[in-house]
């Protein structure tokens, strides 16, 4: 009886260990899949990124800027074959006076709202999204605002395979109502990106977030390199990202370099 009991206990322990390893493997796979979805701007996934940006070397005073971007993403099912992805960018800005005679500025900036119509299945291997983008003059300080409504198109295209994600996002916004004290808004945004996600939910990323101001005929080109990790607290998945950037093109008031810390709350269906 004793030997039989020990054999049964041994087998039970091995079975429990096997179940535990399988559970751990499933959790790691789920985390890696969520991390990969984060690399897709039109994934059908509710997420709330809180992105803190620090930029330094701005203007003649060589000052710094701190920006918190709150970027909620909500997907909507609009039929058998399509999703509608809502992406909002809400900027909270604090910038030291970049030049003599100017004041420090803090407050809410202009909000951008994008809507992507996205096929639920890839088209020729490509994940696609397209739709309108709107600029809302919500800033609490004139120095942070375009003081006009803007509207234009936005689109994204990407491929995902073997942990890799590569593609690009682009938009253009034209001002609808030109204010008396500034030019009509006319700006293009281009963001090519490349990421690699490991099986244990680490993601390495490289992108640019380039902006071309058509009125001034000037580019701002920051190159970002980052690393992120998705972890689960209880049932709540959270992604943490740390990134650095270098501005390779810009005007005399553009920053020289910057850092980014991003916390993203995920709410998978």
GIDAJO-V79894 format. One record per pair of residues at least 24 apart in sequence whose C-alpha atoms are under 8 Angstrom apart, sorted by the first residue. I is the first residue (numbers start at 1). J is the second residue. D is the distance in whole Angstrom. If there is no record, write none. Layout:
BEGIN
<<I J D> <I J D>>
END
This chain:
BEGIN
<<28 199 7> <28 200 6> <28 201 7> <29 199 7> <29 200 7> <29 201 8> <31 200 7> <31 201 6> <31 230 6> <31 231 7> <31 232 8> <31 237 8> <32 197 7> <32 198 7> <32 199 6> <32 200 6> <32 201 4> <32 202 8> <32 230 8> <33 201 8> <34 230 8> <35 197 7> <35 201 6> <35 202 8> <35 203 7> <35 229 8> <35 230 6> <35 239 8> <36 163 7> <36 165 8> <36 197 6> <36 201 8> <36 203 8> <39 165 7> <39 195 7> <40 158 8> <40 165 8> <41 156 8> <42 85 6> <42 116 7> <42 118 7> <42 128 8> <42 129 7> <43 75 8> <43 85 8> <44 74 8> <44 75 5> <44 76 8> <44 83 7> <44 85 7> <45 73 8> <45 74 7> <45 75 6> <45 266 7> <45 267 7> <45 268 6> <45 269 7> <46 72 8> <46 73 6> <46 74 5> <46 75 6> <46 266 6> <46 267 5> <46 268 6> <46 269 8> <47 72 6> <47 73 5> <47 74 7> <47 264 7> <47 265 6> <47 266 4> <47 267 6> <48 72 4> <48 73 6> <48 264 5> <48 265 5> <48 266 7> <49 262 7> <49 263 6> <49 264 4> <49 265 6> <50 262 6> <50 263 5> <50 264 6> <51 260 7> <51 261 6> <51 262 4> <51 263 6> <52 260 6> <52 261 5> <52 262 6> <53 258 7> <53 259 6> <53 260 5> <53 261 7> <54 258 5> <54 259 5> <54 260 6> <55 255 6> <55 256 8> <55 257 6> <55 258 4> <55 259 7> <56 255 5> <56 256 6> <56 257 6> <56 258 6> <57 254 8> <57 255 5> <57 256 5> <57 257 7> <58 98 6> <58 253 5> <58 254 6> <58 255 4> <58 256 7> <59 98 5> <59 99 6> <59 252 6> <59 253 4> <59 254 7> <59 255 7> <60 98 6> <60 99 5> <60 100 8> <60 252 8> <60 253 7> <61 97 7> <61 98 5> <61 99 5> <61 100 7> <62 98 7> <63 95 8> <63 96 6> <63 97 7> <63 98 6> <64 95 6> <64 96 6> <64 98 8> <64 255 8> <65 93 7> <65 94 6> <65 95 4> <65 96 6> <66 93 6> <66 94 5> <66 95 6> <67 91 7> <67 92 6> <67 93 5> <67 94 6> <68 92 5> <68 93 7> <81 119 6> <81 120 5> <81 121 7> <82 117 7> <82 118 6> <82 119 5> <82 120 5> <83 117 6> <83 118 5> <83 119 6> <83 120 6> <84 115 7> <84 116 6> <84 117 5> <84 118 6> <85 115 6> <85 116 5> <85 117 7> <85 118 7> <86 113 7> <86 114 6> <86 115 5> <86 116 7> <87 113 6> <87 114 5> <87 115 6> <88 112 6> <88 113 5> <88 114 6> <89 113 7> <98 253 8> <105 141 8> <105 143 8> <106 141 8> <107 139 7> <107 140 6> <107 141 7> <107 144 8> <108 138 7> <108 139 5> <108 140 5> <108 141 8> <108 144 8> <109 137 8> <109 138 6> <109 139 4> <109 140 7> <109 141 8> <109 144 5> <109 145 6> <110 135 7> <110 136 6> <110 137 5> <110 138 5> <110 139 5> <110 144 7> <110 145 6> <110 146 7> <111 135 6> <111 136 5> <111 137 7> <111 138 6> <111 139 8> <112 136 6> <114 154 7> <116 154 8> <116 155 7> <125 159 7> <126 157 6> <126 158 6> <126 159 5> <127 157 6> <127 158 5> <127 159 6> <128 155 8> <128 156 6> <128 157 5> <128 158 7> <129 155 6> <129 156 5> <129 157 7> <130 154 6> <130 155 4> <130 156 6> <131 155 6> <133 171 7> <133 172 8> <133 173 7> <134 173 7> <135 173 7> <146 182 8> <146 185 7> <147 179 7> <148 175 6> <148 176 7> <148 177 6> <148 178 6> <148 179 7> <148 184 8> <148 185 8> <149 175 6> <149 176 6> <149 177 6> <150 174 5> <150 175 4> <150 176 5> <150 177 8> <150 185 7> <151 175 7> <151 176 7> <163 196 5> <163 197 5> <163 198 6> <163 199 8> <164 194 7> <164 195 6> <164 196 5> <164 197 7> <165 193 8> <165 194 6> <165 195 5> <165 196 6> <166 192 8> <166 193 6> <166 194 4> <166 195 6> <167 192 6> <167 193 6> <167 194 7> <168 192 4> <168 193 6> <183 215 8> <186 213 6> <186 214 6> <186 215 7> <187 211 7> <187 212 6> <187 213 5> <187 214 6> <188 212 5> <188 213 7> <188 214 8> <201 229 6> <201 230 6> <201 231 8> <202 227 7> <202 228 6> <202 229 5> <202 230 7> <203 227 6> <203 228 5> <203 229 6> <204 228 7> <218 250 7> <218 251 7> <219 249 6> <219 250 5> <219 251 8> <220 247 7> <220 248 8> <220 249 5> <220 250 4> <220 251 7> <220 254 7> <221 247 6> <221 248 6> <221 249 5> <221 250 6> <222 246 5> <222 247 4> <222 248 6> <222 249 7> <223 247 6> <223 248 7> <236 265 8> <236 266 7> <236 267 7> <237 265 6> <237 266 6> <237 267 7> <238 263 7> <238 264 6> <238 265 5> <238 266 6> <239 263 6> <239 264 5> <239 265 7> <239 266 8> <240 264 7>>
END
